[in-house]
Amino acid sequence: MKPLVPFYIRYACALVLLTLLTQCRHVEPQPPKAEGFDQPLTPAKSYVAGSVIFPLRLLEDKINRELDTVLVGRGIPGTLFPFRVARSGRVQIRYANQQVRLSTPLQLWISKPFSSDTTPPDKPFCSLQINFQSPLNVTPEWRLASEVRFTDYDWVIKPQIRLLGKEISLANLVKKLLQTFQPGIEAAIDGAIYQELRLDQIVAPIWKDIQQPLQISQQYGLWLLPKPLAVEASPITGDKTKIVAHMRITFDTKTALQLNKPSYSPSTLPKLQKQEQLPQTAVLRLMSSVPYDDINQVLQRTIAHEPPKLALGTLTVKHVSVYGGQRSLIVKTELDGLVDGTVYLRGRPVFDTLTNTLTVQHLDFDTDTEAVLPAPLRSLIHKGLINVLDGMLTIRLADDIRQFPDKISKAFASGGTGKKAQLLIQTFRFVPQQLAVRPDGVQTLIRVESKVAVQMKKL
């Protein structure tokens, strides 16, 4: 069988390759000009939106623990009908038609009239099941505020007195007494809700943790620095098992490129702002401006650790740096060995949705570099050099960002808040938006969407 390539052609190729490998070619093309840039990206606010979920059973337990058994009066001896109003069972709660409905059994205890005998009676004078309802709002002071109002009641034991052998109903008297002390009963329930159901105790740890710098890329030392600005709340909703407080945190973001965790100055929780309606999707806009100087420091550290070698070890990449021009990233590469000198490549930074990386697309020699490199030499080093630079200029963001929900959930669970609540991150979607090559660096805007809820386990 005859060889596919004639001997003389193979001999010629080997001779050319030998010549290239034994001769050092010095190149110094004209560097591309640093001009012609993209318009700067407009900074955009980010939002962490979510819900704080209160199971009604927990709410009931909290109110019943904190609400005094005796709601009004403890009896004043020596007065006409000294009395007290006391709960004889649990306050029960349900939510319907944007109202919290409360129901509890009450007993009215009356001591002997005009008597100094303080011995409590054997049984209540009367008992009834009394019903209240209230809207439920969030105040600027981070409290759940109610406006409890009496609606109706059902007699369990009607009030009666025996006089001259006859039973005389005192229902109207008791009704007037309840009307007189109704504001005190309502205020007692309002106070228990306002004093004990504090959203700031739930949100403050989240507010504190969200200000911590988050490491996006460990390899490049890329950090996200969130700066929360405000918190909003929309009207409370609910159903037969829970009530839900809807909230949204507004914040700015910037990035830093450094190996160690950046310093930051945490701010305290501000007053809560009210909105009629809030979207329930959290939107994180990662507005990043990565200076060329910072990128170049990372590239130089990488090369200093292990300079890449190409073409069977005959070519060494000594130094790589980048700058911007003509809406492209220009890569200045200093070589030693088979090629001695500087070559320039250019490509467009993009976010690759297939590999979830920030990379440089269509990276290739600049026209002036291409002109000074002989075609055989250019063909020999082209693929290997571009592969090396592609790897050095690729930042894998998505894998790290996708770990955020798990990292946030674990941090939430391990803290004090995790004993009372569970953080539920229901969805997490990563969407690239814009990128701009600027004179001092590369700007990127990446959008992260998620749905977050805080499920209360204990109040």
C-alpha positions, 0 to 999 in steps of 0.5 A, a space after each residue: 500500500 502506497 503512503 497517503 502523503 508522498 515522501 518528498 512532501 513529508 520531507 519538506 514539511 519536516 524540514 520546514 518544521 525543523 527550521 521553525 524550531 531552530 530559529 527564533 523569530 523576533 516580532 514587535 507588531 504595532 499595539 492596537 489603540 485603546 479607543 472605541 468603547 461600549 456605553 457604560 452600563 446603568 447601575 440597577 437596584 437589586 431586590 431580595 423579596 420573600 415572605 415571612 410565614 406565621 402558622 396560625 397554630 404558632 400565633 395562637 400559642 404565642 398569644 395564649 402564652 402572653 395574654 393574661 388569664 384575667 382580662 379585666 378587673 380582679 374584684 373590688 370588695 365592698 362595691 356593687 357587683 365587684 367582678 372580673 372577666 377571665 379567659 376559661 380556655 384558649 384564644 383561637 385564631 383563623 384568617 378569612 376575608 383579610 381579617 384575623 378572627 379571634 374567639 375565646 371563652 370568657 367567664 364573669 365572676 362576681 363577688 357578694 355585693 356590699 360585702 368585705 368577704 374576699 372568698 372567691 365564688 364557687 362558680 362563675 356568674 356567667 360564661 360566654 363564647 366571645 368573638 373578635 376580628 381585626 385587620 393585621 398590619 405591619 408597622 414602621 417599627 417592625 411590629 404586627 399591629 391589630 385593631 381588635 374589635 368585638 363582633 358577637 357572642 354566644 351564651 354558655 351560662 346565662 347570668 341569673 339571680 334568684 329573688 323571692 323564689 324567682 329567677 331573674 335574667 341579668 343578661 342586659 346588665 352583663 351586656 352593659 358591663 361587657 360594653 363598658 369594659 370592651 375597650 380593655 379586653 380589646 386592648 389586652 389582645 392588641 397589646 399581646 400581639 403588638 408586644 410579642 410578634 416582632 418582625 425585626 427580630 426575624 429580619 435583623 439577622 437576615 439584614 446583617 448577613 446579607 451585608 457580608 461579602 460573598 465570594 463569587 470566584 475563589 480562583 480569581 478572588 471575585 467578591 460581591 459586596 451588597 449594600 442594603 438600602 431599604 425594606 418594604 412590606 405590603 399588606 398581610 395575606 393568609 389562609 386557614 393555616 397561616 398568615 404571610 407578611 410580604 417583604 422586599 429588601 432593596 440594595 446596591 451591589 458592587 464587586 471587588 477583585 482581591 484574594 482576602 475578604 473585603 472589609 465592610 461597614 454594616 448598617 442597622 435595620 431601618 424603619 419599614 416602608 409600606 407598599 400596597 403591592 410587592 413582587 414576590 420574585 427576588 431580583 439580584 443584579 450583579 453590577 460588576 466593574 472589573 478593572 484591567 489592573 486587577 485582571 492583570 494582577 491575577 493573570 501575572 500571579 497565574 503565569 508566575 506560578 507556572 509559565 505555560 509552554 507550547 510547541 513541544 516546549 519551544 515557546 514560553 508565555 512570559 507575560 499576559 495583560 489585557 486592556 480595552 479597545 474597539 469594543 474588544 478585550 485586547 490581550 497583550 502576550 509576551 513570548 519567549 523561544 520560538 517567537 521572541 517578542 509581543 503578540 496581540 490578540 483580541 476578542 469580545 467578552 461574553 457570558 457563555 450560557 452553555 458553560 455558564 462562564 464569563 469568557 472571551 469569544 472569537 479570540 484571535 490574532 490582531 491584524 497587525 500581529 497577523 501581518 508580522 507572523 509568517 503563516 507557517 509559524 502562525 499556524 504552529 502556535 495559533 491553536 495552542 496559544 489561544 487554548 492557553 489564553 482562553 483558559 486563563 481568561 475564563 471565569 466560572 461564575 454560575 457554579 459558585 452563584 448556584 451554591 448561594 442558596 445552599 450556603 445562605 440556607 446553611 448559614 441561616 440554619 446554623 445561626 440563632 434565627 435558624 432555631 426559630 425559622 427555616 429559610 425556604 429558597 424555592 427557585 434560583 435562576 441565573 440570567 446574563 444581561 449586559 456587558 460593556 468594554 470600558 476604558 478602565 475595565 469590563 462592566 457586567 450586569 447579571 440578573 439572578 432571580 429567586 423566590 424566598 420564604 421564611 417559615 416560622 418554627 417557633 415564636 
